[in-house]
Amino acid sequence: MTSAIRPLAVRGAATAFPLVLVLAAGPALAQQPYEPQIGQAGKDVVWVPTPEPLVERMLAMAQVGPGDVVFDLGSGDGRMVIAAAKRGAQAVGVEYNPDMVALARRNAEREHVPADKARFVQGDIFETDFSSATVVTLYLLPDLNLRLRPTLLQMRPGTRVVSHMFKMQDWEPDETSYLVNSPAYLWIVPARVEGRWSFALEGGDAYRIDLEQQLQELSGAVELGTVMAGLRDLRLHGDAVSFAFVDGQGVLHDLEGKVTGSRMEGTFRAGARTGAWTATRAEPKPLAGLQVSRVRIR
Ligand SMILES: C[S@@+](CC[C@H](N)C(=O)[O-])C[C@H]1O[C@@H](n2cnc3c(N)ncnc32)[C@H](O)[C@@H]1O
């Protein structure tokens, strides 16, 4: 009870009329809409909203659309989730502050976004399972991004991560965009391809390749008898891989394909020849160095 009501309540019948007024005003006072303050404390980081144009840019960078499951970690007033839902995604906000969760739900309702498209969960981002996400959006702090990084890197290859303002240390972004002075960074979670692979080209040629991986950066070599031929034009983009090599006869081979766990498959071009290729992981890690004697498995 407020101090404004307490003195009136003890004056009795003589002041009954004002008391009725105050009591009537009570519920209205209690329903004062929650007004968040920019910079207010949060569990691990304060609340500062992402400007709406940058929200749209971040969702565009991630190419959010129907079929996506978007998680905003630390969802504040819900603007990222609401905007993602408007693009047809299933969107979920995880927010520790229950008042912000309630505010976000009201904002979604006001924007006529159905509750099953824009969900808000009260919880700690470090204790919430967001493994179903195809897109994760962040506006946290550098050290919080780093705490999330191992979990993000375990996600399905191709998952898009977008962060307002803060990076992921040596995990170089795949895109950086700016709204005036505010950067947004995009990363595509790379498949894990490091190791030794046996691969076969349609038509009979079979080789071993060793791949080394540092996040989305690849290097590697293919065994050509006694020659370890360096792979060139290596690219890993989510689960999409491509590389090229020159074989023992001097023919340039261009390959592109997709990675699914311990298997890769795709198509190649070698001079006038084209066809399919497949590869299976022979060992999880390459043997140390390239001077180990190699067996060509033709
Ligand atoms: C900088 S704001 C970003 C809000 C929103 N994502 C946006 O871009 O507009 C960070 C939000 O994270 C919330 N937060 C802080 N620590 C959290 C935690 N451990 N779990 C969930 N939410 C958290 C804060 O309450 C705040 O709303």
The ligand as an SDF file (V2000), in Angstrom:
LIG
                    3D

 27 29  0  0  0  0  0  0  0  0999 V2000
   22.1920   -4.8360  -24.9840 C   0  0  0  0  0  0  0  0  0  0  0  0
   20.5920   -5.5110  -24.6240 S   0  0  0  0  0  0  0  0  0  0  0  0
   20.1050   -6.1040  -26.2480 C   0  0  0  0  0  0  0  0  0  0  0  0
   18.6070   -6.2520  -26.4100 C   0  0  0  0  0  0  0  0  0  0  0  0
   18.1410   -6.7600  -27.7660 C   0  0  0  0  0  0  0  0  0  0  0  0
   18.7990   -8.0080  -28.1080 N   0  0  0  0  0  0  0  0  0  0  0  0
   18.4020   -5.7400  -28.8500 C   0  0  0  0  0  0  0  0  0  0  0  0
   19.3150   -5.9810  -29.6650 O   0  0  0  0  0  0  0  0  0  0  0  0
   17.7190   -4.7250  -28.8970 O   0  0  0  0  0  0  0  0  0  0  0  0
   21.0180   -7.0040  -23.7180 C   0  0  0  0  0  0  0  0  0  0  0  0
   19.8530   -7.6940  -23.0480 C   0  0  0  0  0  0  0  0  0  0  0  0
   20.3300   -8.9010  -22.4650 O   0  0  0  0  0  0  0  0  0  0  0  0
   19.6770   -9.1240  -21.2260 C   0  0  0  0  0  0  0  0  0  0  0  0
   20.5350  -10.0420  -20.4580 N   0  0  0  0  0  0  0  0  0  0  0  0
   21.6840   -9.7540  -19.7930 C   0  0  0  0  0  0  0  0  0  0  0  0
   22.2380  -10.8740  -19.2900 N   0  0  0  0  0  0  0  0  0  0  0  0
   21.4100  -11.8980  -19.6150 C   0  0  0  0  0  0  0  0  0  0  0  0
   21.4390  -13.3010  -19.3840 C   0  0  0  0  0  0  0  0  0  0  0  0
   22.4450  -13.9020  -18.7330 N   0  0  0  0  0  0  0  0  0  0  0  0
   20.4180  -14.0520  -19.8690 N   0  0  0  0  0  0  0  0  0  0  0  0
   19.3960  -13.4720  -20.5420 C   0  0  0  0  0  0  0  0  0  0  0  0
   19.3190  -12.1530  -20.7900 N   0  0  0  0  0  0  0  0  0  0  0  0
   20.3160  -11.3710  -20.3560 C   0  0  0  0  0  0  0  0  0  0  0  0
   19.5330   -7.7300  -20.6530 C   0  0  0  0  0  0  0  0  0  0  0  0
   18.5030   -7.6950  -19.6810 O   0  0  0  0  0  0  0  0  0  0  0  0
   19.2130   -6.9130  -21.9100 C   0  0  0  0  0  0  0  0  0  0  0  0
   17.8250   -6.8420  -22.1370 O   0  0  0  0  0  0  0  0  0  0  0  0
  1  2  1  0
  2  3  1  0
  2 10  1  0
  3  4  1  0
  4  5  1  0
  5  6  1  0
  5  7  1  0
  7  8  2  0
  7  9  1  0
 10 11  1  0
 11 12  1  0
 11 26  1  0
 12 13  1  0
 13 14  1  0
 13 24  1  0
 14 15  1  0
 14 23  1  0
 15 16  2  0
 16 17  1  0
 17 18  1  0
 17 23  2  0
 18 19  1  0
 18 20  2  0
 20 21  1  0
 21 22  2  0
 22 23  1  0
 24 25  1  0
 24 26  1  0
 26 27  1  0
M  CHG  2   2   1   9  -1
M  END
$$$$
